[in-house]
Amino acid sequence: MRAFEYAAPRTLDEALAVLREHGDEARVIAGGTALVTMMRQRLVSPGYLVSLRDIRGLDRIEADNGGIRIGALATHRDVETSPLVRERLPVLAETFRRVASVRIRNMATVGGALAHADPNQDPPVTLIALGARVEICGTDGRRALPVEEFFRDYYESALEPGEVVIGVVVPQLAPASGAAYVKFLPRTADDYATVAVAATVSVDPDGERCRAARIALGSVGVTPIRARGAEGLLAGQRFGAELLRGAGEAVKGAVDPLSDHRGSAAYKREMAGVMVGRALTRAWDAALVSARGTR
Ligand SMILES: Cc1cc2nc3c(=O)[nH]c(=O)nc-3n(C[C@H](O)[C@H](O)[C@H](O)COP(=O)(O)OP(=O)(O)OC[C@H]3O[C@@H](n4cnc5c(N)ncnc54)[C@H](O)[C@@H]3O)c2cc1C
C-alpha cells in the first residue's frame, strides 16, 4: 500500500477544508471496510486520508418529522439495533441486519455505503423504496438528493469533489402501508445479494386495492434502480397472482444485470421477477395489518 498522511479533524468544516486543500489526493475514510481493501489492491492510492470518526454528532440517529434522520457515521450495526429504527421503520433495521457479518456491520457506515456506490449493497435498495434523501455537504454549502438520483454509474455517485455525505433522511411510511426487503443469496448468508428487492405498498382504507407502491432493486445493473414501470401497474389494482406476474414481467424488462460468480445475467433477470413478487406479497400483507390498525 502506498504511504499516506492521515488527518482526523474534529469538525465538519475542518474536514471540508482539508479535502479542499488536498484536492484529488485526498479521500474520506469512514469505516474503512471498502476503502482499505481498495487501497491494498491499489485500485485507489490516496496520498491523504481524512477520517470522519472524530466529528461529534455525525453518528446520531434521531426522530425527524415522524421519520428518521441517520448521520453518515452511524454504523450498520447502529441502525440494525436502534430502538427508534426498529419501532418506526423495522424494514430498515432488517435490511442492515442482512449486511455481511457483525464484524463488518460494526465498522461499515451509512455514509460509506452510499458514497461507495457499489450496486450490490443492501441499504441503498431499501432507502430508495422508502423515498429517503441523502444529505450532502461541501465548502459551497449543503444540498439533498433522493437516494435514487444519487447513484450515477458503477461505483460512481453524485458527490462532487470535496463533498461528503452527512446523513440520510428517511420519511415515515404513509398510513395503511407496509414495507419488505428480500435478499436473495443462494450461496452464504454473509454474501452480497444475487438479487435484492425492497417494496413499499400503501392500500386504500378498506384494504381492497393498492393506492401506491415503490419498488427498488439491487445487484441488477450498474446502480440500484427504481422499477417505476412495475409500480405504475399496481396503482388502483387488487392483489392477486396475475398482478404479481405482471409486475415481475415489468421488472424483468427494466433490469440489466451483469453476469458474475453469483449468477448469469439471464438467471438474475429471472430471479428479479420472482423476488419482486415475494417482496410485494410481504409488503402488501404488512399494509393490510397497518390498515386494520388504522380502522
Ligand atoms: C467482506 C465484506 C462483505 C460485505 N458484504 C456486504 C453486503 O452483503 N451488503 C452490503 O450492503 N455491504 C456489504 N459490505 C460493506 C460494503 O461493501 C462497504 O464496504 C461499506 O458499506 C463501506 O462503508 P465504510 O463506512 O466502511 O466506507 P469506507 O470504506 O470508509 O469508504 C468507502 C468509500 O466511500 C467514501 N466515503 C465514506 N464515507 C463517506 C462520506 N460520509 N462522505 C463521502 N465519502 C465517503 C470513501 O472515500 C470511499 O471511497 C461488505 C464489506 C466487506 C468488506
The ligand as an ORCA input file, in Angstrom:
! r2SCAN-3c Opt
* xyz 0 1
  C     -16.243     -8.852      3.157
  C     -17.290     -7.766      3.011
  C     -18.605     -8.137      2.759
  C     -19.588     -7.149      2.614
  N     -20.863     -7.529      2.330
  C     -21.816     -6.593      2.181
  C     -23.166     -6.948      1.872
  O     -23.536     -8.113      1.760
  N     -24.063     -5.942      1.710
  C     -23.718     -4.626      1.847
  O     -24.583     -3.777      1.702
  N     -22.457     -4.263      2.177
  C     -21.514     -5.202      2.342
  N     -20.249     -4.831      2.683
  C     -19.984     -3.418      3.013
  C     -19.828     -2.517      1.808
  O     -19.394     -3.191      0.671
  C     -18.856     -1.375      2.076
  O     -17.597     -1.929      2.470
  C     -19.324     -0.436      3.167
  O     -20.649     -0.057      3.014
  C     -18.465      0.842      3.141
  O     -18.689      1.590      4.304
  P     -17.456      2.221      5.104
  O     -18.023      3.126      6.123
  O     -16.546      1.152      5.591
  O     -16.761      3.049      3.955
  P     -15.205      3.304      3.667
  O     -14.531      2.031      3.317
  O     -14.614      4.121      4.752
  O     -15.337      4.207      2.358
  C     -15.895      3.697      1.170
  C     -15.908      4.814      0.109
  O     -16.825      5.826      0.482
  C     -16.150      7.081      0.714
  N     -16.813      7.634      1.909
  C     -17.026      7.024      3.089
  N     -17.800      7.791      3.888
  C     -18.055      8.914      3.185
  C     -18.819     10.087      3.461
  N     -19.508     10.248      4.614
  N     -18.868     11.057      2.510
  C     -18.209     10.907      1.329
  N     -17.479      9.823      1.006
  C     -17.415      8.833      1.928
  C     -14.682      6.733      0.870
  O     -13.856      7.809      0.455
  C     -14.574      5.528     -0.036
  O     -14.482      5.955     -1.387
  C     -19.240     -5.781      2.784
  C     -17.912     -5.422      3.045
  C     -16.938     -6.381      3.159
  C     -15.532     -5.965      3.456
*
